Amino acid sequence: MSGAEALAKRLAEDQLEMLGAFAPDAVDGLPDWVASVVLIGPAEPGFWPHLTAQPEWQDGAPDPVDRWSRRVIGRLACDLEGKAYFPFGGPPYHPFQRWALRTGRMWQSPVRLLVHSSQGLMVSFRGALALREGIELPPLAQPCADCAAPCLSACPAGALTEAGYDVPACHAFLDRAEGQPCLEGGCLVRRACPVSQGYARLGEQSAYHMRRFHPGGPSAR
């Protein structure tokens, strides 16, 4: 079994998968012993039921998803004599977007969000593993190349377009009744991506993250 296969098997035990990997160089500022960086994210179907059954979700303490990520990915890093990095806990923050673009499996979409070869605009990271072993994942085809780009016209608030992301306009829209579909099922732009539509992410997971992003809104009052 190759190193990539063994790691994939370990991650699958916690409903996680390798989203991409790259070999760092001097500009990344990582320790000299690091041969590869592997970006880790949810594996669907099944991630959300698995996570919500874990102690971190059940104990009622804040930040259950991040605490679970630290425990699971941190333990794996220790087992592999590597180091875990996370997209939360800053500032400063680790450059997950730049790392993602290095993998050949994620790109900047027409609306400037990251798009993944199999998760589309639903791609998200729970952490990254810096490993002593080189992990190679072959590059894949960019899914936007032959796409009509429905993401460009999907935002009802006009907040997320090829011009960039107008965060205040997004929050203002989510404060209105018309923003409920985004709050309850996830960002309509992310959902418009054809690749996202084939990715089995549950609406309740998207709703959780939307409420973390925007704690207000009509139904929260």
C-alpha positions as CSV (number, residue, x, y, z in Angstrom):
1,M,0.0,0.0,0.0
2,S,1.4,3.4,-1.0
3,G,1.7,6.3,1.4
4,A,-1.2,8.1,-0.2
5,E,-3.4,5.0,0.0
6,A,-2.5,4.4,3.7
7,L,-3.2,8.0,4.5
8,A,-6.5,7.9,2.6
9,K,-7.6,4.9,4.6
10,R,-6.7,6.6,7.9
11,L,-8.6,9.7,7.0
12,A,-11.7,7.8,5.8
13,E,-12.1,6.5,9.4
14,D,-13.1,10.0,10.3
15,Q,-15.0,10.9,7.1
16,L,-12.1,13.0,5.8
17,E,-10.2,12.9,2.5
18,M,-7.2,14.4,0.8
19,L,-8.2,17.4,-1.3
20,G,-4.8,17.9,-2.8
21,A,-1.1,17.8,-2.0
22,F,2.1,19.7,-3.0
23,A,5.8,19.7,-2.2
24,P,6.8,22.9,-0.4
25,D,9.7,25.0,-1.3
26,A,11.8,27.6,0.6
27,V,9.2,30.4,0.1
28,D,6.6,28.5,2.0
29,G,8.5,29.0,5.3
30,L,7.8,25.4,6.5
31,P,10.4,23.3,8.4
32,D,13.1,21.7,6.2
33,W,11.9,18.2,7.0
34,V,8.6,18.7,5.3
35,A,8.4,16.7,2.1
36,S,4.7,17.3,1.4
37,V,1.7,19.2,2.6
38,V,-1.7,17.5,2.3
39,L,-4.9,19.5,2.5
40,I,-7.7,17.7,4.4
41,G,-11.5,18.2,4.0
42,P,-14.8,16.5,4.6
43,A,-15.6,13.3,2.7
44,E,-19.1,12.9,1.5
45,P,-21.6,11.4,1.9
46,G,-21.5,10.9,5.7
47,F,-19.3,13.7,7.1
48,W,-21.9,15.6,9.0
49,P,-23.7,12.7,10.7
50,H,-20.2,11.4,11.8
51,L,-19.1,14.8,13.2
52,T,-22.3,15.5,15.0
53,A,-22.0,12.2,16.8
54,Q,-18.6,13.2,18.3
55,P,-18.0,14.3,21.9
56,E,-17.1,17.9,20.7
57,W,-20.5,18.3,19.2
58,Q,-22.3,16.8,22.2
59,D,-20.6,18.6,25.0
60,G,-22.3,22.0,24.3
61,A,-18.9,23.9,24.4
62,P,-18.1,26.5,21.7
63,D,-16.5,25.7,18.3
64,P,-17.2,22.0,18.1
65,V,-16.1,21.6,14.5
66,D,-12.8,23.3,15.1
67,R,-12.1,21.4,18.3
68,W,-12.9,18.1,16.6
69,S,-10.6,19.0,13.7
70,R,-7.8,19.8,16.1
71,R,-8.2,16.5,17.9
72,V,-8.5,14.2,14.9
73,I,-6.0,15.8,12.6
74,G,-3.6,16.7,15.4
75,R,-3.6,13.1,16.6
76,L,-2.9,11.9,13.0
77,A,-0.1,14.3,12.6
78,C,1.5,13.0,15.9
79,D,1.1,9.4,14.7
80,L,2.8,10.2,11.4
81,E,5.6,12.3,13.1
82,G,4.3,15.3,11.1
83,K,2.7,18.6,12.0
84,A,-0.9,19.8,11.7
85,Y,-2.0,23.2,10.4
86,F,-5.5,24.6,10.6
87,P,-7.4,27.3,8.6
88,F,-8.7,28.8,11.9
89,G,-7.1,30.0,15.2
90,G,-5.4,33.1,13.8
91,P,-4.3,35.7,13.2
92,P,-1.9,35.0,11.7
93,Y,-3.6,32.5,9.4
94,H,-1.9,29.9,7.3
95,P,-2.2,30.5,3.5
96,F,-4.6,27.7,2.7
97,Q,-5.8,29.4,-0.5
98,R,-2.3,29.7,-1.8
99,W,-1.6,26.1,-0.8
100,A,-4.8,24.9,-2.5
101,L,-3.8,26.5,-5.8
102,R,-0.4,24.7,-5.6
103,T,-2.1,21.2,-5.7
104,G,-3.4,21.1,-9.3
105,R,-6.8,20.1,-7.9
106,M,-8.2,23.5,-6.9
107,W,-8.4,26.7,-8.8
108,Q,-9.9,30.2,-8.7
109,S,-13.4,30.1,-10.0
110,P,-15.1,32.8,-12.1
111,V,-16.4,34.3,-8.9
112,R,-12.9,34.1,-7.3
113,L,-13.9,31.4,-4.8
114,L,-11.9,28.2,-4.8
115,V,-13.3,25.4,-6.9
116,H,-12.3,21.8,-6.4
117,S,-12.2,19.1,-9.0
118,S,-14.8,17.0,-7.2
119,Q,-16.3,19.2,-4.5
120,G,-16.9,22.3,-6.7
121,L,-17.5,25.5,-4.8
122,M,-18.4,23.5,-1.7
123,V,-14.8,22.8,-1.0
124,S,-13.7,23.4,2.6
125,F,-10.7,22.6,4.7
126,R,-10.5,21.1,8.2
127,G,-6.8,21.2,8.2
128,A,-3.5,20.3,6.6
129,L,-0.8,17.7,7.3
130,A,2.9,18.5,6.9
131,L,4.6,15.2,6.3
132,R,8.1,13.8,6.1
133,E,7.0,11.5,3.3
134,G,6.3,12.8,-0.2
135,I,2.6,12.3,-1.0
136,E,1.8,12.7,-4.7
137,L,-1.7,13.2,-6.0
138,P,-1.9,13.7,-9.8
139,P,-3.4,17.0,-11.1
140,L,-6.9,16.9,-12.5
141,A,-8.8,18.8,-15.1
142,Q,-10.1,22.3,-14.2
143,P,-13.9,21.9,-14.0
144,C,-14.6,25.5,-15.0
145,A,-13.0,25.1,-18.4
146,D,-16.1,23.8,-20.2
147,C,-18.7,25.3,-17.8
148,A,-21.3,28.0,-18.6
149,A,-20.5,29.6,-15.2
150,P,-24.0,29.7,-13.6
151,C,-22.2,30.9,-10.5
152,L,-21.7,34.4,-12.1
153,S,-25.4,35.2,-12.0
154,A,-26.5,33.1,-9.0
155,C,-26.2,35.7,-6.2
156,P,-29.6,37.3,-5.6
157,A,-27.9,40.2,-3.8
158,G,-25.3,40.8,-6.5
159,A,-22.7,40.4,-3.8
160,L,-20.6,37.7,-5.3
161,T,-19.6,38.1,-8.9
162,E,-16.5,38.2,-11.1
163,A,-15.7,41.6,-9.7
164,G,-15.2,40.1,-6.2
165,Y,-17.1,39.6,-3.0
166,D,-19.0,42.5,-1.5
167,V,-19.2,41.2,2.1
168,P,-21.3,44.0,3.5
169,A,-23.9,43.6,0.7
170,C,-24.0,39.8,1.5
171,H,-24.7,40.4,5.2
172,A,-27.3,43.0,4.4
173,F,-29.1,40.6,2.1
174,L,-29.0,37.8,4.7
175,D,-30.6,40.2,7.2
176,R,-33.7,40.2,5.0
177,A,-36.4,37.6,4.5
178,E,-35.2,37.0,1.0
179,G,-31.9,35.8,2.4
180,Q,-33.5,32.8,4.1
181,P,-32.7,30.3,1.3
182,C,-29.0,31.2,1.6
183,L,-29.1,30.9,5.4
184,E,-31.0,27.6,5.5
185,G,-29.4,25.8,2.6
186,G,-26.1,27.4,1.9
187,C,-24.8,30.1,-0.5
188,L,-26.8,30.0,-3.8
189,V,-23.6,30.8,-5.7
190,R,-21.8,27.7,-4.3
191,R,-25.0,25.6,-4.9
192,A,-25.2,26.8,-8.5
193,C,-21.9,25.2,-9.5
194,P,-22.6,21.9,-11.4
195,V,-19.8,20.1,-9.6
196,S,-21.2,21.2,-6.2
197,Q,-24.5,19.8,-7.2
198,G,-22.9,16.4,-7.5
199,Y,-21.3,16.6,-4.1
200,A,-23.4,15.1,-1.3
201,R,-23.1,17.9,1.3
202,L,-26.1,18.2,3.5
203,G,-28.0,21.4,3.7
204,E,-27.9,21.4,7.5
205,Q,-24.1,21.5,7.4
206,S,-24.2,24.5,5.1
207,A,-26.8,26.1,7.3
208,Y,-24.5,25.7,10.3
209,H,-21.6,27.4,8.6
210,M,-23.9,30.2,7.3
211,R,-25.1,30.9,10.8
212,R,-21.5,31.1,12.0
213,F,-20.8,33.5,9.2
214,H,-24.0,35.5,9.8
215,P,-25.4,35.0,13.3
216,G,-28.3,37.4,12.7
217,G,-31.1,37.1,10.2
218,P,-34.8,36.8,10.5
219,S,-35.0,33.3,11.9
220,A,-32.4,33.9,14.5
221,R,-34.4,36.6,16.2
